[in-house]
Amino acid sequence: MNEGVGVAYRPEFESYLTELSSWVDAFEIISENYLNDIESEELDILLKLKPLLAHSVSLSIGSTTLPKDKKLDKFNKLIKKCNLDSISDHLSFSEIEDIQINNFINLPFTEEMLDIVCQNIQYVQNKTEKKFLFENIVYFLSWPQNDYSEIEFISKLVKKADCGILLDISNLYINSENNKYCPYNFIDHLPKDFVGYYHVSGFDKEGDILVDSHDKNVDPEVWKLVEYSLRKTSGNVLIIERDNNSTNKEELHSEISIAKDIWNKTKNYKVMSKL
Ligand SMILES: [Fe+2]
């Protein structure tokens, strides 16, 4: 996998795609946009421009049924075409008995759920022969039957399933603010060598609650947490997520510049700390 800063590709970037490509090291695509259209012209264009990472929204690794072979066959075609090192999806369930819920429901952090998610991830990894990375999601309720905290559950899961983490640093910040805990402490306890890559995005405020709207510039407090996370963990690409037709070229360029400055600063730190 390449190293550096990238953006999650959205169709609204198409009008300045070549210019955007010159600012970044990679694009992240949404797998499901191409699973039924592997010959997509858009995918071919993106592939010619930059290395791709693929993020998914439909594997539902918290469901009690295994991901479908038919879907995984399509993933394998995408992996081959895009030369992917890994695939990723959310630490959630989003499907019940073939009905897709258009939302990511956070999981109960129980021993039973640990076994279910582990089994699903191992099944995906066996079928695709690629590392699976799960993304920490924003949650607005905690299940009363939890056996573990989120960080305990994540730490156990990566080791048990031998998978990786897509660390969404903004989601971590939002959860820490909404649930009153220290995000830096969370990073300190994360299995640092299991982080594959990172997401960062802007958030919105609804009353006292932060929500992952992806439609604003990244908050300065989140950039501070990005810098800390990059110093402490192993991920090799930082992807900026910007959705909802909310950006213009100049704003996105500015966000990429901030991300690159932090990336270069922490990269030098990592090299020096190994000397
Ligand atoms: Fe994300």
Boltz pocket constraint, residues with backbone or C-beta under 6 A from the ligand:
constraints:
  - pocket:
      binder: B
      contacts: [[A, 135], [A, 136], [A, 168], [A, 199], [A, 200], [A, 241]]
      max_distance: 6.0
